[in-house]
Amino acid sequence: MKVLVTGAAGFIGSHVAHLLLDRGETVVGVDNLDPYYDPSLKQARLDRLIARDGFESVHLNIADREAMPALFDAHRFDGVVHLAAQAGVRHSLTHPHDYIDSNVTGTLNVLEGCRHTEVGHLVYASTSSAYGLSTDMPFSPQGTADHPAAIYAASKRATELMAHSYSHLYGLPTTGLRFFTVYGPWGRPDMALFLFTRKMLAGEPIPVFNHGQHRRDFTYVDDIAEGVVRILYKPAEPDPAWSSDAPTLGTSCAPWRIYNIGNGDPVPLMDYIHRLEECLGIEADKEMLPMQAGDIEATSADVTGLFEAVGYRPEVRVHEGVKNFVDWYRGYYQV
């Protein structure tokens, strides 16, 4: 297949692109190297992909209404993995327009490109943040996701609903994947593990929000990539059991699906930090802080649907995953 991966220089996008190349696919990677965080890290990820056969890099902003149709017309993709987005809950509190431009407008441009060039399957990233204020755990795609706690979550939930309308109107198979707290090598500097590691090695205190009472369904990036690629090969189909009288929330009479990708094993934040301390050989100076606006206390993924669809559930546990990240960090930054 020829596959478009948006956000190919990103944390998850680069891992997905490598995995597709490993499987013999041709990959066109789109990214605009947005300076939300260190562009040199994005460029390093991209350079590794450019060095591989079968990969083509395109510097493009997915919100560009003129350039996106030209991209789709030029390549006629068999499948699309849409991972480009403005991420980060806390950033959304101060820069909300970024999330509408990238996540909503950008996704609309991707949907239009898929529609007009008859792409076989669109797989796109959503988020566990879509569950918002719900405390009915483990979170299930069949449960409510209509009370977002921040504009980031609202923008990602909007993309799920937009995808449904395109699946319904045009028969475009779309699958949304709600990722749960992704971590691992080549990660994002604004995320907890990366931030904690940098500060601990510099002898600085680490910010521990909600006084360390958070529980997160930490999911290793290789597990995320494996789930994404497996789903790509299984285009969404209408659910024959779906009824408009009693509509289920994660399926539809249209070729539209929502799945979780998470470990299904929530870990207390303090245990996560303790494992990092073990791997670094450093005891963290912890600055205990209250809950941040837009945050939620706990996440836990029900991955039954993912397993039933493609026979896969994430496997890497925090004990192994944190060590892998630390090994990468020390090597990449020569610390």
C-alpha positions, 0 to 999 in steps of 0.5 A: 500500500501507499500510506499517508502518515500525518505527523510523521516527525512526531513521537507516535507518527515516526514509530508508526511510519517505521513499522509500516516501512518494516512491513514493506509499505510505501510511506509519505510522511507529512509534517510542518515541524511545528515549534510547539517543542524542540524542532531539532528532535522532530528533525532527528526523528524525520532524518531516520525515516528519510534514510530508509527506502520507501519513505517520502517526506513532505513539509506541509501544514495539514490546516493548509486548505489549498495544499492538502487537496494537491497532496491527495491528488498527487499520491492517491493513497490506499490508506491514511494514518492521521496523527498530526495534531496540536497536543497537550492539555495545559497548552490548550488552556492558554492557546485554544485557537491552536487546537481548532486550527490543527485538530479540527480544520486539519482533520477536516482537510484530511477527511476531504482528501480521503473522500475525494480520492476514495481512500480505502481506510482512514485511521486517526488518533483520538485520546483518552482525554475524550472521556473527560469528567467520566469516572466510570472505569475502565473507560469503554468506547461504549461509554459516555465521552461528552463532558470534556475537561479541556479544549484539547479533549473537545477538539479530539472528540469533535474529530470523532464526530466529524469522521462519523459524518463522512463515514455516513455520508460518503461511505468512507471507512474511518477508525478512531483510536483513543490513546492512553498516556503514551511514553517511550523512546523518542518521546515528547519533551512536554510529557511527564517522563521526559520532563522528569528525566531532564529535571532529575538529571539537572538536579531540579525538582519535578512538579508532581500534580494532584499531590501524586494521587494520579493514576494513569494507564501508561502505554508504551509507544511500540504497543501503540504503533502495533495497534495502529498498523493492525487496525489500518489493515482492518477497515471499519465496517457497518455494525449489523447490530447497531440500532437507531432505537438504542444506539451504541456509542463506539459503532454505527450503521456507517463504516465507523469505529472507535477503539481504545489503545491502552495497557488496561493496567493503571499505575499510580504516578508515584510508582511511575516516578519510583521506577524512574528513580531506580533507572536513573539512580537518582531520588527525585526532589518532588514539588507536590502541587494541586490538580491542574485545570483541565486535568483528570485524576485517573484513566483506565482503558477497556481494550476488549474491542481492539482485541476482538477486532485484531487479536492484539492488546498492549504488552509492555509494562512500565517496569520495562518501558521506563528503562527503555526510555532512560536508555534512549535518553542517555544515548541521545543526549549523551548524558 
